[in-house]
Amino acid sequence: MENMYTFLQHYWWFIISLLGGLLVFLLFVQGGNSLIFSLGKTEEQRRMLVNSTGRKWEFTFTTLVTFGGAFFASFPLFYSTSFGGAYWLWMIILFSFVLQAVSYEFQSRAGNLLGKTTYRCFLALNGVVGPLLLGAAVATFFTGSAFYIDKGNMADLGMPVISRWANGWHGLDALGNVWNIVLGLAVCFLARVLGILYFVNNIDARELDGRCRRQLWGNAALFLLCFLPFLIYILVADGFAVRPDTGEIYMEPYKYLHNFLAMPVVLIVFLLGVVGVLWGIARTLWKPAFRKGIWFAGAGTVLTVLALFLIAGYNDTAYYPSTADLQSSLTLANSCSSLFTLKTMAYVSILVLFVLAYIWYAWRSIDRRKITAEEMEKEGEHRY
């Protein structure tokens, strides 16, 4: 029974890690929106860009909600600690995504008070704020957050609160750690890279294609300048390890490097992911006729993020460290749901395969035709 419980904890961390990878890939919508004004020099070009990402924004939003829901079902103590304690950080992220949804639906409505340009500015704002803060939030899995955990408070009928934040910033303190900002910037520039690659694949417009490929150079370079230092940092930094027999949290030198070495399959997944991202970028840059870079870079993004999540939680590692009280750090074992809940939800998780199949079918149906300037002029078409 204990082995089954441990297996299910690891199984659900894998599901969450996979959803995290899919979410970062789908942030190409946000990355593309952040480039609306720099890539689109005419109204026609901006309409093509907005309609290109507008056909996919629901996928990103749905994956973000599913990611949070999976955490709530499988590791409720993390959900209550992070979403409940660092609420300013998460509220800004969610507000920016809600602003995105409103902007898509209202920018072309007749008689809207703010005007089309204002709503497009909102899209660009979400394109920067969303990936930046999501990256900073994920970085806290390696750098830690300021919170306390006291399960004894469950017996306090007056205030049965297990977790509490150690300061009044409630998540905004994550922006005070330079490495959180570095990963946030890396995710932001990666989203822009993926957005450019998606435009190259999805839009049939020669002038836009050339401009996308030129902007890919700078954004890819900035992504690497942010991601590589963060990767080196976590590989050489002390990590938050767990003694499996007692549950004690302690600092272990080179913990995340040791995790890669102890789990060679995860290391291979990570390296394949990095190669996929670099290949998608390089092939697009050096072969003008190549338009499929989004699929190589997208798959590579999913694998890379998946591997980073796995080394943050597997191999006796505290995946949500506390900088205020080391022993309050969250692990797979001390923050998970009951065996019954994990087992029941494991059966439900099989439905994810059908959801992925539907997304694949819908994606192919939507992208059957490339976006062209002529399509933007057709009557009766749904356009943003």
BELFENVEN-V768014 format. One record per backbone hydrogen bond with DSSP energy under -0.5 kcal/mol. NH is the residue of the N-H (numbers start at 1). CO is the residue of the C=O. If there is no record, write none. Layout:
nh = <NH & NH>
co = <CO & CO>
This chain:
nh = <5 & 6 & 7 & 8 & 9 & 10 & 11 & 12 & 13 & 14 & 15 & 16 & 17 & 18 & 19 & 20 & 21 & 22 & 23 & 24 & 25 & 26 & 27 & 27 & 28 & 29 & 31 & 32 & 33 & 34 & 35 & 36 & 39 & 40 & 40 & 41 & 46 & 47 & 48 & 49 & 50 & 51 & 52 & 53 & 54 & 55 & 56 & 57 & 59 & 60 & 61 & 62 & 63 & 64 & 65 & 66 & 67 & 68 & 69 & 70 & 71 & 72 & 73 & 74 & 75 & 77 & 78 & 78 & 79 & 80 & 81 & 82 & 83 & 83 & 84 & 85 & 86 & 86 & 87 & 88 & 89 & 90 & 91 & 92 & 93 & 94 & 95 & 96 & 97 & 98 & 99 & 100 & 101 & 102 & 103 & 104 & 105 & 106 & 107 & 109 & 112 & 119 & 120 & 121 & 122 & 123 & 124 & 125 & 126 & 127 & 128 & 128 & 129 & 130 & 132 & 133 & 134 & 135 & 136 & 137 & 138 & 139 & 140 & 140 & 141 & 142 & 143 & 144 & 145 & 147 & 148 & 150 & 153 & 154 & 155 & 156 & 157 & 161 & 162 & 164 & 166 & 170 & 172 & 174 & 175 & 176 & 177 & 178 & 180 & 181 & 182 & 183 & 184 & 185 & 186 & 187 & 188 & 189 & 190 & 191 & 192 & 193 & 194 & 195 & 196 & 197 & 198 & 199 & 200 & 201 & 202 & 203 & 204 & 205 & 209 & 210 & 211 & 212 & 213 & 214 & 215 & 216 & 217 & 217 & 218 & 219 & 220 & 221 & 222 & 223 & 224 & 225 & 226 & 226 & 227 & 228 & 230 & 231 & 232 & 233 & 234 & 235 & 236 & 237 & 239 & 241 & 241 & 242 & 243 & 244 & 246 & 247 & 250 & 252 & 255 & 255 & 256 & 258 & 259 & 260 & 261 & 262 & 263 & 266 & 267 & 268 & 269 & 270 & 271 & 272 & 273 & 274 & 275 & 276 & 277 & 278 & 279 & 280 & 281 & 282 & 283 & 284 & 285 & 286 & 287 & 290 & 295 & 296 & 297 & 298 & 299 & 300 & 301 & 302 & 303 & 304 & 305 & 306 & 307 & 308 & 309 & 310 & 311 & 312 & 313 & 313 & 314 & 317 & 318 & 319 & 319 & 320 & 323 & 323 & 324 & 328 & 329 & 330 & 335 & 337 & 342 & 343 & 344 & 345 & 346 & 347 & 348 & 349 & 350 & 351 & 352 & 353 & 354 & 355 & 356 & 357 & 358 & 359 & 360 & 361 & 362 & 363 & 364 & 365 & 366 & 367 & 368 & 369 & 371 & 376 & 377 & 377 & 378 & 378 & 381 & 383>
co = <1 & 2 & 3 & 4 & 5 & 6 & 7 & 8 & 9 & 10 & 11 & 12 & 13 & 14 & 15 & 16 & 17 & 18 & 19 & 20 & 21 & 22 & 23 & 24 & 25 & 26 & 27 & 28 & 29 & 30 & 32 & 33 & 35 & 35 & 36 & 39 & 42 & 43 & 44 & 45 & 46 & 47 & 48 & 49 & 50 & 51 & 53 & 53 & 56 & 56 & 57 & 58 & 59 & 60 & 61 & 62 & 63 & 64 & 65 & 66 & 67 & 68 & 69 & 70 & 71 & 335 & 75 & 335 & 75 & 76 & 77 & 78 & 78 & 79 & 79 & 81 & 81 & 82 & 85 & 170 & 170 & 86 & 87 & 88 & 89 & 90 & 91 & 92 & 93 & 94 & 95 & 96 & 97 & 98 & 99 & 100 & 101 & 102 & 103 & 106 & 109 & 115 & 116 & 117 & 118 & 119 & 120 & 121 & 122 & 123 & 124 & 125 & 125 & 126 & 128 & 129 & 130 & 131 & 132 & 133 & 134 & 135 & 136 & 137 & 138 & 139 & 139 & 140 & 321 & 145 & 164 & 162 & 150 & 151 & 152 & 153 & 155 & 159 & 160 & 148 & 146 & 167 & 169 & 171 & 172 & 173 & 174 & 176 & 177 & 177 & 178 & 179 & 180 & 181 & 182 & 183 & 184 & 185 & 186 & 187 & 188 & 189 & 190 & 191 & 192 & 193 & 194 & 195 & 196 & 197 & 198 & 199 & 371 & 203 & 205 & 206 & 207 & 208 & 209 & 210 & 211 & 212 & 213 & 214 & 214 & 215 & 216 & 217 & 218 & 219 & 220 & 221 & 222 & 223 & 223 & 224 & 226 & 227 & 228 & 229 & 230 & 231 & 232 & 233 & 252 & 239 & 250 & 316 & 248 & 242 & 243 & 243 & 241 & 239 & 237 & 252 & 234 & 254 & 255 & 256 & 257 & 258 & 259 & 263 & 263 & 264 & 265 & 266 & 267 & 268 & 269 & 270 & 271 & 272 & 273 & 274 & 275 & 276 & 277 & 278 & 279 & 280 & 281 & 282 & 283 & 287 & 292 & 292 & 293 & 294 & 295 & 296 & 297 & 298 & 299 & 300 & 301 & 302 & 303 & 304 & 305 & 306 & 307 & 308 & 309 & 310 & 310 & 313 & 240 & 317 & 330 & 330 & 145 & 321 & 145 & 325 & 326 & 320 & 331 & 74 & 338 & 339 & 340 & 341 & 342 & 343 & 344 & 345 & 347 & 348 & 349 & 350 & 350 & 351 & 352 & 353 & 354 & 355 & 356 & 357 & 358 & 359 & 360 & 361 & 362 & 363 & 365 & 366 & 202 & 372 & 373 & 374 & 374 & 375 & 378 & 381>
